[in-house]
Amino acid sequence: MSEAMEQAHETIHEAHHSASDPWARGVAVMVSVLAAALALAEMGEKSSQNAYLTHHIAVSDDWAFYQAKNLRAPAGRSRDCRPDQAVARIRGPHAR
């Protein structure tokens, strides 16, 4: 058991000495900066995606309203027309 403890102590000691390596520290800083930049880019992407989907839904709603309005228009015109007016239109303006 003491051999394992001794090996662990040596490993910790070696890691402590290698942590002062300036190249390794520079790589660690660069990786952390890249990770932060990636996180910011992902947040911006998510915001743009939400804005696009909101706009797309609004445009889709407008198109559906336009289609429904055009489908209802002929039905509304025929409902507003009384039967005697329809007969008068068919017979012409000079018929009684």
Phi, psi and omega in degrees: 000322181291332177294320178294320179295320180295320179293320178296318179297319179295320180296318178296318180297317179295320180295324179295320180287325181282344179290341180275004179291120184294326179296315179296321179295319179296319178295319179297319179294318179297318179295319180292323177294317177297320178296319178294318178296320178296320179296319178294320178295322179293322177296318178295321179296317181295321178295317178295321179296317178296319179296318179297314182294322177298315178296317181297320179294319179296318179294320178297320177296318178297319180294319178296321178296317179299315180295317181295320179297318180289331176285326181281338185301311179296324179293322179292322179293320181287331179286327180285341184276127177277154182300321181292330176290322179295318180295319179297323178292323181290315183288331180109170185285340184264354181278153179259000000 
